[in-house]
Amino acid sequence: MTEAAQRNVGAHTLLVVEGDLTTQVTDAVVNAANEQLAHGGGVAAALARAGGPAVQRESERWVAEHGPVGPGQAAVTTAGEMPARWLVHVVGPRHRDGQDNEGLLRQAVRAALDAAVDAGATSVALPLISAGVFGYPLEEAADVLVSQAHDWLSGRVGGPPLEVRLVGRGQAAVRALEVAVSRQQGPPI
């Protein structure tokens, strides 16, 4: 893991790293999932492989009990064999003209962070939700992800210090996240 940027947000930390989401040593890792939690491709497939069979088993159980994961909703399962304790599944928007892509992505990020903290996490690793197979333009997704994570951390008063780690795979993703972090108010560390 290579740290690319960091910003303190009150007592909390917003961190950009280049690395593999499946190896992040955090309490929770966020999965950019589909509504049925069928982890067949992209980030979801990599996380399910790394976590082992328990991830898909618990995901299927969650959908059987609660139905498909909807906008603004998060499902929490084990992270299985990964270093994290929990896997938080959210569904970002499929980028389309004529819909509130930004609002839907903000909703997914907020749901992921809320669910992670509700589970007991003080550190959370997030990918660039919707920027893969869901077609959200990389730079736009990075701007929304960073802005929402920053706003969410700014609103957290009291409680333990939190770390939100934004994980980019490859130079383009990391650079987009770094640029987005540089746009937030306050001095970077």
C-alpha positions in Angstrom: 0.0 0.0 0.0 1.3 3.4 -1.0 -0.1 6.5 0.8 -0.8 9.2 -1.8 -2.6 11.9 0.1 -4.0 12.6 3.6 -6.3 15.3 5.0 -7.3 15.8 8.6 -11.0 16.5 9.1 -11.3 17.5 12.7 -10.2 14.5 14.7 -10.6 12.2 11.7 -8.5 11.3 8.8 -9.2 11.1 5.1 -6.5 9.1 3.4 -5.9 8.2 -0.3 -3.8 5.1 -1.0 -2.8 3.1 -4.0 -3.3 -0.6 -3.4 -5.4 -3.7 -3.4 -8.7 -3.3 -1.6 -8.7 -6.9 -0.6 -5.6 -6.5 1.5 -6.5 -3.4 3.4 -6.0 -3.7 7.2 -9.1 -1.8 8.3 -12.2 -2.7 10.3 -14.4 -2.6 7.3 -14.0 -2.7 3.5 -16.7 -1.4 1.2 -17.9 -3.5 -1.7 -19.3 -1.8 -4.8 -22.0 -4.4 -5.3 -25.0 -5.1 -7.4 -28.5 -5.3 -5.9 -28.5 -9.1 -5.5 -25.1 -9.2 -3.9 -24.0 -11.7 -6.7 -20.3 -11.0 -6.7 -19.5 -12.1 -10.2 -17.3 -9.4 -11.6 -15.0 -6.4 -10.9 -14.3 -5.3 -7.3 -17.1 -7.5 -5.9 -15.6 -10.7 -7.4 -12.1 -9.8 -6.2 -13.5 -9.3 -2.6 -15.5 -12.5 -2.7 -12.5 -14.5 -3.9 -10.3 -13.0 -1.2 -12.9 -13.4 1.5 -13.7 -17.0 0.6 -17.0 -18.8 0.5 -18.4 -17.2 3.6 -18.8 -13.8 1.9 -21.1 -15.2 -0.8 -23.0 -17.4 1.6 -23.7 -14.5 4.0 -24.6 -12.2 1.0 -27.1 -14.7 -0.2 -28.5 -15.0 3.3 -28.8 -11.2 3.6 -30.7 -10.9 0.3 -33.0 -13.8 1.3 -33.9 -12.1 4.5 -34.0 -8.4 3.4 -34.5 -8.5 -0.4 -32.2 -6.7 -2.9 -30.0 -3.9 -1.7 -31.6 -0.7 -2.7 -30.4 2.9 -3.0 -29.2 4.3 0.3 -29.1 0.9 1.9 -26.1 -1.1 2.9 -25.7 -4.8 3.7 -23.0 -5.9 6.2 -21.4 -9.3 6.1 -18.2 -11.0 7.2 -15.0 -10.1 5.4 -14.1 -13.8 5.6 -10.5 -14.4 5.1 -9.6 -10.8 4.4 -7.8 -8.7 7.1 -10.9 -6.6 7.6 -13.6 -7.7 10.0 -16.7 -6.6 7.9 -17.6 -6.2 4.3 -20.1 -3.4 3.7 -22.0 -3.8 0.4 -23.6 -0.8 -1.3 -25.0 -0.3 -4.8 -23.8 2.8 -6.5 -25.6 4.2 -9.5 -25.3 2.9 -13.1 -24.2 6.2 -14.6 -27.0 7.4 -16.9 -28.1 10.7 -18.5 -31.3 12.1 -16.9 -30.8 10.8 -13.4 -29.3 12.3 -10.3 -26.0 10.3 -10.6 -24.2 12.5 -8.0 -27.1 12.3 -5.5 -27.3 8.5 -5.8 -23.5 8.1 -5.5 -23.5 10.4 -2.4 -26.3 8.3 -0.9 -24.3 5.1 -1.5 -21.2 6.5 0.1 -23.1 7.8 3.1 -24.9 4.4 3.6 -21.6 2.6 3.5 -19.9 4.8 6.0 -23.0 4.8 8.3 -23.3 1.0 8.2 -19.5 0.6 8.9 -19.6 2.8 12.0 -22.9 1.2 13.1 -21.1 -2.2 13.0 -18.3 -0.8 15.2 -15.7 0.2 12.6 -13.3 3.0 13.2 -11.4 2.5 9.9 -13.1 2.0 6.5 -11.6 1.3 3.1 -13.6 2.4 0.0 -13.1 1.8 -3.7 -14.2 4.2 -6.4 -17.9 3.1 -6.3 -19.6 3.0 -9.7 -16.4 4.0 -11.6 -16.0 0.5 -13.0 -18.6 -1.5 -14.8 -21.3 0.9 -13.8 -19.8 3.5 -16.1 -19.4 6.5 -13.8 -16.6 8.8 -15.2 -13.5 8.3 -13.0 -12.8 12.0 -12.2 -16.4 12.7 -11.4 -16.7 9.6 -9.2 -13.6 10.6 -7.3 -14.9 14.1 -6.8 -18.2 12.8 -5.4 -16.6 10.1 -3.2 -14.1 12.5 -1.7 -16.6 15.3 -1.2 -19.1 13.0 0.5 -16.5 11.3 2.7 -15.2 14.7 3.7 -18.7 16.0 4.5 -19.5 12.9 6.4 -16.4 13.1 8.5 -17.0 16.8 9.1 -20.4 16.0 10.6 -19.0 13.4 13.1 -18.6 15.1 16.5 -17.6 13.0 19.5 -16.8 9.4 19.4 -13.5 7.9 18.4 -11.3 9.3 15.7 -12.2 7.7 12.3 -10.1 6.9 9.3 -11.7 6.8 5.9 -9.3 5.3 3.4 -10.0 5.8 -0.3 -8.3 3.0 -2.2 -7.3 3.5 -5.9 -5.9 0.7 -8.0 -3.6 2.2 -10.6 -2.2 5.6 -11.2 -5.2 7.1 -12.9 -7.5 6.2 -10.0 -5.1 7.5 -7.4 -4.4 10.7 -9.3 -8.2 11.4 -9.6 -8.6 10.8 -5.8 -5.6 13.0 -5.0 -6.9 15.9 -7.1 -10.3 15.5 -5.5 -8.8 15.6 -2.0 -6.8 18.8 -2.9 -10.1 20.5 -3.6 -11.4 20.1 -0.1 -10.9 22.9 2.4 -8.1 22.8 4.9 -4.4 22.0 4.5 -3.4 18.5 3.3 -1.0 16.7 5.5 
